[in-house]
Amino acid sequence: MQNECSSKEICVRCGGAHTTPNCDKPPKCINCNGEHPASNKDCPKRIENIKIITKVAKEKCSYKEARTEVKHEIKKQDIVHRPKTKSPLPKEHKEIEDLLVFIALLLKKLPAIKEENAQFIYITDLVKKVFGFEIQPQNLTKRFTELI
């Protein structure tokens, strides 16, 4: 592939105009500007491109259509999920913002769930989506009964 490519060589680690083995700079992704090498399997742009290509292959749609749909799905997910890049807010403000999103989502849907066990499952799923950690519904139920 190197023989056929006419573009200048770019470092996978930092995005600079040099070879990767000689690089001692901190990692910076050329695709998403994240603090990781461009080859990182968790790069949001890499994941997005895989989703687009998969959608094109499975649904036999155009690249443009697939990209539009995937970007729309990602925007919907960003409402609940924390971004992988640095937040412009200080950490304590980001935590407050996450807590407010959690409360808003909780107040919106919880009253419609009549069964108590289903409420605890919804809460634990929401905690995982907003804060990124898991709580078992039975632990939440136990703690809830201890407090009442």
Buried (B, 14 or more C-beta within 10 A) or exposed (E): EEEEEEEEEBBBBBBBEEEBEEBEEEBBBBBBEBEBBBEBEEBBBBBBBEBBBEBBEEEEBEEEEBBEBBEEEBEEEEEEEBEEEEEEEEEEEBEEBBEEBBEEBBEEEEEEBEEEEEBBBBBBEBBEBBBEEEBEBEEBBEEEEEEE
